Amino acid sequence: MLPALGTAVAPAPADAGADVPVRRSGSPEQFPAHAGRGDVPAGPGPTPVKSAGRSSACPATVDELAEERTV
């Protein structure tokens, strides 16, 4: 994967002294040279369904984060 905005921003909380988890996701560097969107099979990259699943799996509140870290 190519580094992108998330890679640049992810260390910022730790650099500022905050002890918070950071979740990264991305897609591999690949693009079919001659294909339409419908011709590209679902691969390891982000899709709306995968993105929604990742987002909903993240704790929503500080209390949930604290609870998750004590388990």
Biopython code that builds the backbone (N, CA, C, O; Angstrom):
import numpy as np
from Bio.PDB.StructureBuilder import StructureBuilder

atoms = [
    (1, "MET", "N", (0.839, -1.176, 0.000)),
    (1, "MET", "CA", (0.000, 0.000, 0.000)),
    (1, "MET", "C", (0.884, 1.239, 0.000)),
    (1, "MET", "O", (1.967, 1.256, 0.585)),
    (2, "LEU", "N", (0.407, 2.241, -0.651)),
    (2, "LEU", "CA", (1.108, 3.518, -0.645)),
    (2, "LEU", "C", (0.730, 4.308, 0.594)),
    (2, "LEU", "O", (-0.434, 4.302, 0.995)),
    (3, "PRO", "N", (1.681, 4.984, 1.204)),
    (3, "PRO", "CA", (1.331, 5.852, 2.323)),
    (3, "PRO", "C", (0.432, 6.986, 1.835)),
    (3, "PRO", "O", (0.617, 7.516, 0.739)),
    (4, "ALA", "N", (-0.509, 7.333, 2.636)),
    (4, "ALA", "CA", (-1.442, 8.392, 2.263)),
    (4, "ALA", "C", (-1.688, 9.287, 3.469)),
    (4, "ALA", "O", (-0.912, 9.284, 4.424)),
    (5, "LEU", "N", (-2.748, 10.035, 3.419)),
    (5, "LEU", "CA", (-3.066, 10.979, 4.483)),
    (5, "LEU", "C", (-3.137, 10.295, 5.846)),
    (5, "LEU", "O", (-2.600, 10.809, 6.827)),
    (6, "GLY", "N", (-3.793, 9.144, 5.913)),
    (6, "GLY", "CA", (-3.918, 8.438, 7.183)),
    (6, "GLY", "C", (-2.578, 8.079, 7.792)),
    (6, "GLY", "O", (-2.401, 8.163, 9.007)),
    (7, "THR", "N", (-1.633, 7.678, 6.956)),
    (7, "THR", "CA", (-0.298, 7.329, 7.427)),
    (7, "THR", "C", (0.404, 8.550, 8.004)),
    (7, "THR", "O", (1.147, 8.446, 8.981)),
    (8, "ALA", "N", (0.167, 9.691, 7.403)),
    (8, "ALA", "CA", (0.786, 10.921, 7.891)),
    (8, "ALA", "C", (0.139, 11.409, 9.186)),
    (8, "ALA", "O", (0.821, 11.964, 10.048)),
    (9, "VAL", "N", (-1.161, 11.207, 9.328)),
    (9, "VAL", "CA", (-1.908, 11.741, 10.468)),
    (9, "VAL", "C", (-1.923, 10.776, 11.658)),
    (9, "VAL", "O", (-2.004, 11.223, 12.802)),
    (10, "ALA", "N", (-1.849, 9.487, 11.417)),
    (10, "ALA", "CA", (-2.002, 8.490, 12.480)),
    (10, "ALA", "C", (-1.058, 8.678, 13.668)),
    (10, "ALA", "O", (-1.501, 8.492, 14.802)),
    (11, "PRO", "N", (0.217, 9.036, 13.479)),
    (11, "PRO", "CA", (1.107, 9.196, 14.639)),
    (11, "PRO", "C", (0.831, 10.445, 15.475)),
    (11, "PRO", "O", (1.353, 10.552, 16.585)),
    (12, "ALA", "N", (0.046, 11.374, 14.992)),
    (12, "ALA", "CA", (-0.161, 12.647, 15.686)),
    (12, "ALA", "C", (-0.666, 12.495, 17.122)),
    (12, "ALA", "O", (-0.132, 13.163, 18.007)),
    (13, "PRO", "N", (-1.672, 11.648, 17.404)),
    (13, "PRO", "CA", (-2.117, 11.536, 18.804)),
    (13, "PRO", "C", (-0.998, 11.067, 19.739)),
    (13, "PRO", "O", (-0.831, 11.616, 20.829)),
    (14, "ALA", "N", (-0.238, 10.063, 19.321)),
    (14, "ALA", "CA", (0.859, 9.575, 20.168)),
    (14, "ALA", "C", (1.938, 10.638, 20.325)),
    (14, "ALA", "O", (2.488, 10.814, 21.412)),
    (15, "ASP", "N", (2.238, 11.343, 19.246)),
    (15, "ASP", "CA", (3.237, 12.414, 19.316)),
    (15, "ASP", "C", (2.812, 13.510, 20.293)),
    (15, "ASP", "O", (3.654, 14.172, 20.899)),
    (16, "ALA", "N", (1.494, 13.695, 20.441)),
    (16, "ALA", "CA", (0.967, 14.712, 21.348)),
    (16, "ALA", "C", (0.809, 14.184, 22.774)),
    (16, "ALA", "O", (0.369, 14.912, 23.663)),
    (17, "GLY", "N", (1.170, 12.908, 22.991)),
    (17, "GLY", "CA", (1.085, 12.336, 24.325)),
    (17, "GLY", "C", (-0.228, 11.657, 24.640)),
    (17, "GLY", "O", (-0.435, 11.238, 25.779)),
    (18, "ALA", "N", (-1.121, 11.531, 23.677)),
    (18, "ALA", "CA", (-2.413, 10.885, 23.901)),
    (18, "ALA", "C", (-2.267, 9.374, 23.736)),
    (18, "ALA", "O", (-1.624, 8.907, 22.796)),
    (19, "ASP", "N", (-2.859, 8.624, 24.638)),
    (19, "ASP", "CA", (-2.824, 7.166, 24.581)),
    (19, "ASP", "C", (-4.164, 6.675, 24.044)),
    (19, "ASP", "O", (-5.029, 6.240, 24.805)),
    (20, "VAL", "N", (-4.320, 6.749, 22.746)),
    (20, "VAL", "CA", (-5.569, 6.325, 22.111)),
    (20, "VAL", "C", (-5.254, 5.377, 20.956)),
    (20, "VAL", "O", (-4.230, 5.528, 20.288)),
    (21, "PRO", "N", (-6.131, 4.401, 20.719)),
    (21, "PRO", "CA", (-5.906, 3.508, 19.591)),
    (21, "PRO", "C", (-6.212, 4.208, 18.274)),
    (21, "PRO", "O", (-7.096, 5.061, 18.201)),
    (22, "VAL", "N", (-5.480, 3.843, 17.249)),
    (22, "VAL", "CA", (-5.704, 4.385, 15.908)),
    (22, "VAL", "C", (-5.921, 3.209, 14.977)),
    (22, "VAL", "O", (-5.102, 2.290, 14.939)),
    (23, "ARG", "N", (-7.000, 3.224, 14.234)),
    (23, "ARG", "CA", (-7.291, 2.149, 13.292)),
    (23, "ARG", "C", (-6.973, 2.626, 11.887)),
    (23, "ARG", "O", (-7.439, 3.683, 11.462)),
    (24, "ARG", "N", (-6.182, 1.847, 11.170)),
    (24, "ARG", "CA", (-5.823, 2.193, 9.793)),
    (24, "ARG", "C", (-6.474, 1.208, 8.837)),
    (24, "ARG", "O", (-6.603, 0.021, 9.136)),
    (25, "SER", "N", (-6.875, 1.711, 7.705)),
    (25, "SER", "CA", (-7.355, 0.846, 6.628)),
    (25, "SER", "C", (-7.001, 1.526, 5.319)),
    (25, "SER", "O", (-6.790, 2.738, 5.276)),
    (26, "GLY", "N", (-6.940, 0.763, 4.281)),
    (26, "GLY", "CA", (-6.579, 1.332, 2.990)),
    (26, "GLY", "C", (-6.751, 0.317, 1.890)),
    (26, "GLY", "O", (-7.339, -0.745, 2.093)),
    (27, "SER", "N", (-6.247, 0.639, 0.752)),
    (27, "SER", "CA", (-6.346, -0.277, -0.373)),
    (27, "SER", "C", (-4.989, -0.409, -1.043)),
    (27, "SER", "O", (-4.182, 0.520, -1.018)),
    (28, "PRO", "N", (-4.744, -1.564, -1.639)),
    (28, "PRO", "CA", (-3.469, -1.762, -2.308)),
    (28, "PRO", "C", (-3.344, -0.890, -3.549)),
    (28, "PRO", "O", (-4.341, -0.448, -4.119)),
    (29, "GLU", "N", (-2.118, -0.654, -3.951)),
    (29, "GLU", "CA", (-1.882, 0.142, -5.153)),
    (29, "GLU", "C", (-2.061, -0.754, -6.377)),
    (29, "GLU", "O", (-1.126, -1.429, -6.808)),
    (30, "GLN", "N", (-3.238, -0.752, -6.911)),
    (30, "GLN", "CA", (-3.500, -1.502, -8.132)),
    (30, "GLN", "C", (-4.687, -0.872, -8.836)),
    (30, "GLN", "O", (-5.635, -0.428, -8.188)),
    (31, "PHE", "N", (-4.641, -0.831, -10.123)),
    (31, "PHE", "CA", (-5.740, -0.272, -10.889)),
    (31, "PHE", "C", (-5.757, -0.947, -12.248)),
    (31, "PHE", "O", (-4.749, -0.923, -12.954)),
    (32, "PRO", "N", (-6.869, -1.544, -12.631)),
    (32, "PRO", "CA", (-6.928, -2.174, -13.944)),
    (32, "PRO", "C", (-6.817, -1.114, -15.037)),
    (32, "PRO", "O", (-7.517, -0.102, -15.004)),
    (33, "ALA", "N", (-5.949, -1.349, -15.986)),
    (33, "ALA", "CA", (-5.679, -0.356, -17.024)),
    (33, "ALA", "C", (-6.907, -0.016, -17.864)),
    (33, "ALA", "O", (-7.135, 1.153, -18.175)),
    (34, "HIS", "N", (-7.687, -1.002, -18.229)),
    (34, "HIS", "CA", (-8.843, -0.758, -19.102)),
    (34, "HIS", "C", (-10.052, -1.515, -18.577)),
    (34, "HIS", "O", (-10.373, -2.598, -19.067)),
    (35, "ALA", "N", (-10.707, -0.958, -17.603)),
    (35, "ALA", "CA", (-11.893, -1.600, -17.056)),
    (35, "ALA", "C", (-12.811, -0.539, -16.487)),
    (35, "ALA", "O", (-12.368, 0.489, -15.974)),
    (36, "GLY", "N", (-14.080, -0.809, -16.587)),
    (36, "GLY", "CA", (-15.062, 0.065, -15.959)),
    (36, "GLY", "C", (-15.274, -0.369, -14.520)),
    (36, "GLY", "O", (-14.834, -1.448, -14.125)),
    (37, "ARG", "N", (-15.927, 0.440, -13.755)),
    (37, "ARG", "CA", (-16.162, 0.137, -12.340)),
    (37, "ARG", "C", (-16.847, -1.216, -12.160)),
    (37, "ARG", "O", (-16.501, -1.970, -11.250)),
    (38, "GLY", "N", (-17.806, -1.525, -13.015)),
    (38, "GLY", "CA", (-18.517, -2.799, -12.913)),
    (38, "GLY", "C", (-17.677, -3.997, -13.305)),
    (38, "GLY", "O", (-18.033, -5.129, -12.979)),
    (39, "ASP", "N", (-16.560, -3.772, -14.002)),
    (39, "ASP", "CA", (-15.691, -4.866, -14.427)),
    (39, "ASP", "C", (-14.652, -5.243, -13.381)),
    (39, "ASP", "O", (-13.982, -6.267, -13.513)),
    (40, "VAL", "N", (-14.516, -4.442, -12.370)),
    (40, "VAL", "CA", (-13.495, -4.679, -11.349)),
    (40, "VAL", "C", (-14.102, -5.542, -10.245)),
    (40, "VAL", "O", (-15.058, -5.125, -9.591)),
    (41, "PRO", "N", (-13.555, -6.746, -10.030)),
    (41, "PRO", "CA", (-14.103, -7.597, -8.968)),
    (41, "PRO", "C", (-13.779, -7.021, -7.593)),
    (41, "PRO", "O", (-12.792, -6.305, -7.424)),
    (42, "ALA", "N", (-14.612, -7.338, -6.628)),
    (42, "ALA", "CA", (-14.349, -6.897, -5.259)),
    (42, "ALA", "C", (-13.088, -7.586, -4.775)),
    (42, "ALA", "O", (-13.021, -8.815, -4.747)),
    (43, "GLY", "N", (-12.118, -6.827, -4.403)),
    (43, "GLY", "CA", (-10.844, -7.377, -3.941)),
    (43, "GLY", "C", (-10.570, -6.929, -2.529)),
    (43, "GLY", "O", (-11.502, -6.706, -1.756)),
    (44, "PRO", "N", (-9.313, -6.794, -2.181)),
    (44, "PRO", "CA", (-8.963, -6.428, -0.813)),
    (44, "PRO", "C", (-9.198, -4.960, -0.486)),
    (44, "PRO", "O", (-9.145, -4.572, 0.681)),
    (45, "GLY", "N", (-9.454, -4.148, -1.487)),
    (45, "GLY", "CA", (-9.634, -2.719, -1.260)),
    (45, "GLY", "C", (-10.967, -2.387, -0.626)),
    (45, "GLY", "O", (-11.802, -3.267, -0.419)),
    (46, "PRO", "N", (-11.165, -1.123, -0.320)),
    (46, "PRO", "CA", (-12.403, -0.705, 0.335)),
    (46, "PRO", "C", (-13.602, -0.783, -0.600)),
    (46, "PRO", "O", (-13.508, -0.465, -1.785)),
    (47, "THR", "N", (-14.705, -1.202, -0.058)),
    (47, "THR", "CA", (-16.005, -1.158, -0.728)),
    (47, "THR", "C", (-16.941, -0.484, 0.264)),
    (47, "THR", "O", (-16.608, -0.391, 1.446)),
    (48, "PRO", "N", (-18.091, -0.015, -0.176)),
    (48, "PRO", "CA", (-19.011, 0.602, 0.792)),
    (48, "PRO", "C", (-19.369, -0.332, 1.947)),
    (48, "PRO", "O", (-19.446, 0.109, 3.094)),
    (49, "VAL", "N", (-19.585, -1.601, 1.661)),
    (49, "VAL", "CA", (-19.961, -2.551, 2.710)),
    (49, "VAL", "C", (-18.801, -2.780, 3.678)),
    (49, "VAL", "O", (-19.000, -2.788, 4.892)),
    (50, "LYS", "N", (-17.592, -2.965, 3.147)),
    (50, "LYS", "CA", (-16.429, -3.163, 4.021)),
    (50, "LYS", "C", (-16.170, -1.925, 4.880)),
    (50, "LYS", "O", (-15.877, -2.044, 6.070)),
    (51, "SER", "N", (-16.277, -0.749, 4.284)),
    (51, "SER", "CA", (-16.039, 0.486, 5.033)),
    (51, "SER", "C", (-17.058, 0.653, 6.147)),
    (51, "SER", "O", (-16.704, 1.045, 7.259)),
    (52, "ALA", "N", (-18.323, 0.359, 5.859)),
    (52, "ALA", "CA", (-19.364, 0.466, 6.883)),
    (52, "ALA", "C", (-19.106, -0.528, 8.009)),
    (52, "ALA", "O", (-19.284, -0.200, 9.182)),
    (53, "GLY", "N", (-18.691, -1.732, 7.659)),
    (53, "GLY", "CA", (-18.397, -2.738, 8.680)),
    (53, "GLY", "C", (-17.249, -2.324, 9.575)),
    (53, "GLY", "O", (-17.308, -2.505, 10.791)),
    (54, "ARG", "N", (-16.206, -1.769, 8.982)),
    (54, "ARG", "CA", (-15.061, -1.311, 9.780)),
    (54, "ARG", "C", (-15.468, -0.169, 10.699)),
    (54, "ARG", "O", (-15.071, -0.127, 11.863)),
    (55, "SER", "N", (-16.262, 0.754, 10.171)),
    (55, "SER", "CA", (-16.678, 1.909, 10.974)),
    (55, "SER", "C", (-17.568, 1.484, 12.123)),
    (55, "SER", "O", (-17.409, 1.971, 13.242)),
    (56, "SER", "N", (-18.509, 0.578, 11.863)),
    (56, "SER", "CA", (-19.429, 0.168, 12.920)),
    (56, "SER", "C", (-18.740, -0.719, 13.949)),
    (56, "SER", "O", (-19.239, -0.866, 15.065)),
    (57, "ALA", "N", (-17.608, -1.310, 13.599)),
    (57, "ALA", "CA", (-16.873, -2.143, 14.548)),
    (57, "ALA", "C", (-16.041, -1.309, 15.518)),
    (57, "ALA", "O", (-15.583, -1.826, 16.536)),
    (58, "CYS", "N", (-15.842, -0.037, 15.219)),
    (58, "CYS", "CA", (-15.050, 0.841, 16.084)),
    (58, "CYS", "C", (-15.882, 1.287, 17.278)),
    (58, "CYS", "O", (-17.072, 1.567, 17.132)),
    (59, "PRO", "N", (-15.272, 1.356, 18.456)),
    (59, "PRO", "CA", (-15.998, 1.883, 19.609)),
    (59, "PRO", "C", (-16.467, 3.311, 19.340)),
    (59, "PRO", "O", (-15.752, 4.106, 18.729)),
    (60, "ALA", "N", (-17.655, 3.619, 19.795)),
    (60, "ALA", "CA", (-18.254, 4.917, 19.493)),
    (60, "ALA", "C", (-17.973, 5.967, 20.560)),
    (60, "ALA", "O", (-18.045, 7.162, 20.276)),
    (61, "THR", "N", (-17.658, 5.550, 21.771)),
    (61, "THR", "CA", (-17.487, 6.517, 22.849)),
    (61, "THR", "C", (-16.196, 6.256, 23.612)),
    (61, "THR", "O", (-15.583, 5.197, 23.476)),
    (62, "VAL", "N", (-15.798, 7.216, 24.403)),
    (62, "VAL", "CA", (-14.615, 7.070, 25.247)),
    (62, "VAL", "C", (-14.828, 5.931, 26.238)),
    (62, "VAL", "O", (-13.899, 5.171, 26.512)),
    (63, "ASP", "N", (-16.044, 5.804, 26.781)),
    (63, "ASP", "CA", (-16.331, 4.723, 27.725)),
    (63, "ASP", "C", (-16.151, 3.361, 27.065)),
    (63, "ASP", "O", (-15.602, 2.443, 27.673)),
    (64, "GLU", "N", (-16.614, 3.227, 25.821)),
    (64, "GLU", "CA", (-16.446, 1.962, 25.102)),
    (64, "GLU", "C", (-14.972, 1.674, 24.844)),
    (64, "GLU", "O", (-14.542, 0.523, 24.917)),
    (65, "LEU", "N", (-14.200, 2.711, 24.543)),
    (65, "LEU", "CA", (-12.759, 2.529, 24.347)),
    (65, "LEU", "C", (-12.111, 2.016, 25.629)),
    (65, "LEU", "O", (-11.311, 1.081, 25.595)),
    (66, "ALA", "N", (-12.458, 2.628, 26.755)),
    (66, "ALA", "CA", (-11.880, 2.225, 28.031)),
    (66, "ALA", "C", (-12.266, 0.788, 28.363)),
    (66, "ALA", "O", (-11.438, 0.010, 28.836)),
    (67, "GLU", "N", (-13.514, 0.443, 28.117)),
    (67, "GLU", "CA", (-13.992, -0.913, 28.384)),
    (67, "GLU", "C", (-13.261, -1.920, 27.494)),
    (67, "GLU", "O", (-12.873, -2.992, 27.959)),
    (68, "GLU", "N", (-13.076, -1.581, 26.228)),
    (68, "GLU", "CA", (-12.400, -2.468, 25.282)),
    (68, "GLU", "C", (-10.953, -2.716, 25.701)),
    (68, "GLU", "O", (-10.437, -3.817, 25.513)),
    (69, "ARG", "N", (-10.304, -1.720, 26.256)),
    (69, "ARG", "CA", (-8.892, -1.842, 26.624)),
    (69, "ARG", "C", (-8.699, -2.631, 27.914)),
    (69, "ARG", "O", (-7.599, -3.125, 28.159)),
    (70, "THR", "N", (-9.729, -2.766, 28.745)),
    (70, "THR", "CA", (-9.583, -3.494, 30.003)),
    (70, "THR", "C", (-9.918, -4.969, 29.850)),
    (70, "THR", "O", (-9.676, -5.748, 30.771)),
    (71, "VAL", "N", (-10.457, -5.362, 28.737)),
    (71, "VAL", "CA", (-10.847, -6.769, 28.523)),
    (71, "VAL", "C", (-9.640, -7.594, 28.210)),
    (71, "VAL", "O", (-9.756, -8.801, 27.998)),
]
sb = StructureBuilder()
sb.init_structure("model")
sb.init_model(0)
sb.init_chain("A")
sb.init_seg("    ")
for serial, (resi, resn, name, xyz) in enumerate(atoms, 1):
    if name == "N":
        sb.init_residue(resn, " ", resi, " ")
    sb.init_atom(name, np.array(xyz, "f"), 0.0, 1.0, " ", f" {name:<3s}", serial, name[0])
structure = sb.get_structure()
